[in-house]
Amino acid sequence: MKEKGRMVERFGKGFVFFIIATVIVIIASSYVAHKIGYQNATTLLEDKKLTIEEMENELSEIKKEQKQKSEELEQLKDEYQEATALVDQKDELQTNVDQLQVNTKQKSEEVASLDTQIKEKQKELEKLENGVVEKKEEPKTLAAGQFEVGKDIPEGRYKVQPNGGRGNFFVNDGLKVNVILGHFSDEMYLKEYVISLSEGDIIKSTLPTKYIPIE
């Protein structure tokens, strides 16, 4: 205590105040530095926290977008499957249509063939029933008079009928045909006569006649 008192006496009260002030400054500086460091650290932490929140928000948005794109992808997959099914169905329908066309053509040919057979059978039946089958041609008419086959009328097989009245019908001066035609009940009159006319034959008739082409 005596030494401390001596030091005080030696250096004076001003030096003691200087020492005390220096200590206070050091303590204050430490406090200020600590405060400044704490504030800086807080700012850094807040900035870091803000950055993390931004990243989390961005990540959340990305996840939402990913979910939306995934849903759109699934929808596109469904639409693709539906479109593929429609294409398969179209191909199947086209195959069916093609097959129906082939079947229709075959049936048409079969019907045409059967129609031809029916016509042939009808002709055969007409031959059996009537002895002659008329062709699908317009009958030819000639007035009373003399005519030459190949000039006035084509050669062929005909059913000759009176075209009004009655009279004699000759071919080649009666050597080929010599009949009396007429629409009368008398047996001497024929209502029709079947003959094959050849080119060059001479027809003489005293009545108008009708020539119906036959098979």
Contacts in CASP RR format, 6 or more apart in sequence:
PFRMAT RR
TARGET T0000
AUTHOR 0000-0000-0000
METHOD contacts of the structure
MODEL  1
MKEKGRMVERFGKGFVFFIIATVIVIIASSYVAHKIGYQNATTLLEDKKL
TIEEMENELSEIKKEQKQKSEELEQLKDEYQEATALVDQKDELQTNVDQL
QVNTKQKSEEVASLDTQIKEKQKELEKLENGVVEKKEEPKTLAAGQFEVG
KDIPEGRYKVQPNGGRGNFFVNDGLKVNVILGHFSDEMYLKEYVISLSEG
DIIKSTLPTKYIPIE
8 16 0 8 1.000
123 133 0 8 1.000
123 215 0 8 1.000
126 132 0 8 1.000
126 133 0 8 1.000
126 134 0 8 1.000
127 133 0 8 1.000
127 215 0 8 1.000
131 194 0 8 1.000
132 159 0 8 1.000
132 194 0 8 1.000
132 214 0 8 1.000
132 215 0 8 1.000
133 214 0 8 1.000
133 215 0 8 1.000
134 159 0 8 1.000
134 212 0 8 1.000
134 213 0 8 1.000
134 214 0 8 1.000
134 215 0 8 1.000
135 213 0 8 1.000
135 214 0 8 1.000
135 215 0 8 1.000
137 213 0 8 1.000
139 210 0 8 1.000
139 211 0 8 1.000
139 212 0 8 1.000
139 213 0 8 1.000
140 153 0 8 1.000
140 158 0 8 1.000
140 210 0 8 1.000
140 211 0 8 1.000
140 213 0 8 1.000
141 163 0 8 1.000
141 208 0 8 1.000
141 209 0 8 1.000
141 210 0 8 1.000
141 211 0 8 1.000
142 152 0 8 1.000
142 153 0 8 1.000
142 203 0 8 1.000
142 205 0 8 1.000
142 208 0 8 1.000
142 209 0 8 1.000
142 211 0 8 1.000
143 208 0 8 1.000
144 205 0 8 1.000
144 206 0 8 1.000
144 207 0 8 1.000
144 208 0 8 1.000
144 209 0 8 1.000
145 203 0 8 1.000
145 204 0 8 1.000
145 205 0 8 1.000
145 206 0 8 1.000
146 202 0 8 1.000
146 203 0 8 1.000
146 204 0 8 1.000
146 205 0 8 1.000
147 153 0 8 1.000
147 202 0 8 1.000
147 203 0 8 1.000
147 205 0 8 1.000
148 200 0 8 1.000
148 201 0 8 1.000
148 202 0 8 1.000
148 203 0 8 1.000
149 155 0 8 1.000
149 197 0 8 1.000
149 198 0 8 1.000
149 199 0 8 1.000
149 200 0 8 1.000
149 201 0 8 1.000
149 202 0 8 1.000
149 203 0 8 1.000
150 199 0 8 1.000
150 200 0 8 1.000
152 203 0 8 1.000
153 197 0 8 1.000
153 203 0 8 1.000
153 211 0 8 1.000
155 197 0 8 1.000
155 198 0 8 1.000
155 199 0 8 1.000
155 200 0 8 1.000
155 201 0 8 1.000
156 196 0 8 1.000
156 197 0 8 1.000
156 198 0 8 1.000
156 213 0 8 1.000
157 194 0 8 1.000
157 195 0 8 1.000
157 196 0 8 1.000
157 197 0 8 1.000
157 213 0 8 1.000
157 214 0 8 1.000
157 215 0 8 1.000
158 194 0 8 1.000
158 195 0 8 1.000
158 196 0 8 1.000
158 197 0 8 1.000
158 211 0 8 1.000
158 212 0 8 1.000
158 213 0 8 1.000
158 214 0 8 1.000
159 192 0 8 1.000
159 193 0 8 1.000
159 194 0 8 1.000
159 211 0 8 1.000
159 212 0 8 1.000
159 214 0 8 1.000
160 169 0 8 1.000
160 181 0 8 1.000
160 192 0 8 1.000
160 193 0 8 1.000
160 194 0 8 1.000
160 195 0 8 1.000
160 209 0 8 1.000
160 210 0 8 1.000
160 211 0 8 1.000
160 212 0 8 1.000
161 181 0 8 1.000
161 191 0 8 1.000
161 192 0 8 1.000
161 193 0 8 1.000
161 209 0 8 1.000
161 210 0 8 1.000
161 212 0 8 1.000
162 181 0 8 1.000
162 182 0 8 1.000
162 183 0 8 1.000
162 191 0 8 1.000
162 207 0 8 1.000
162 208 0 8 1.000
162 209 0 8 1.000
162 210 0 8 1.000
163 207 0 8 1.000
163 208 0 8 1.000
163 209 0 8 1.000
163 210 0 8 1.000
164 182 0 8 1.000
164 183 0 8 1.000
164 207 0 8 1.000
164 208 0 8 1.000
165 182 0 8 1.000
165 183 0 8 1.000
165 207 0 8 1.000
165 208 0 8 1.000
166 180 0 8 1.000
166 181 0 8 1.000
166 182 0 8 1.000
166 183 0 8 1.000
166 184 0 8 1.000
166 189 0 8 1.000
166 207 0 8 1.000
167 180 0 8 1.000
167 181 0 8 1.000
167 182 0 8 1.000
167 205 0 8 1.000
167 206 0 8 1.000
167 207 0 8 1.000
168 178 0 8 1.000
168 179 0 8 1.000
168 180 0 8 1.000
168 181 0 8 1.000
168 204 0 8 1.000
168 205 0 8 1.000
168 206 0 8 1.000
168 207 0 8 1.000
169 177 0 8 1.000
169 178 0 8 1.000
169 179 0 8 1.000
169 180 0 8 1.000
169 181 0 8 1.000
169 193 0 8 1.000
169 203 0 8 1.000
169 204 0 8 1.000
169 205 0 8 1.000
169 206 0 8 1.000
169 207 0 8 1.000
169 209 0 8 1.000
170 177 0 8 1.000
170 178 0 8 1.000
170 203 0 8 1.000
170 204 0 8 1.000
170 205 0 8 1.000
171 177 0 8 1.000
171 178 0 8 1.000
171 195 0 8 1.000
171 197 0 8 1.000
171 201 0 8 1.000
171 202 0 8 1.000
171 203 0 8 1.000
171 204 0 8 1.000
172 201 0 8 1.000
172 202 0 8 1.000
173 202 0 8 1.000
173 204 0 8 1.000
176 195 0 8 1.000
176 201 0 8 1.000
177 193 0 8 1.000
177 195 0 8 1.000
179 190 0 8 1.000
179 193 0 8 1.000
180 188 0 8 1.000
180 189 0 8 1.000
180 190 0 8 1.000
181 189 0 8 1.000
181 190 0 8 1.000
181 191 0 8 1.000
181 192 0 8 1.000
181 193 0 8 1.000
181 205 0 8 1.000
181 207 0 8 1.000
181 209 0 8 1.000
182 189 0 8 1.000
182 190 0 8 1.000
182 191 0 8 1.000
182 207 0 8 1.000
183 189 0 8 1.000
183 191 0 8 1.000
194 214 0 8 1.000
197 203 0 8 1.000
END
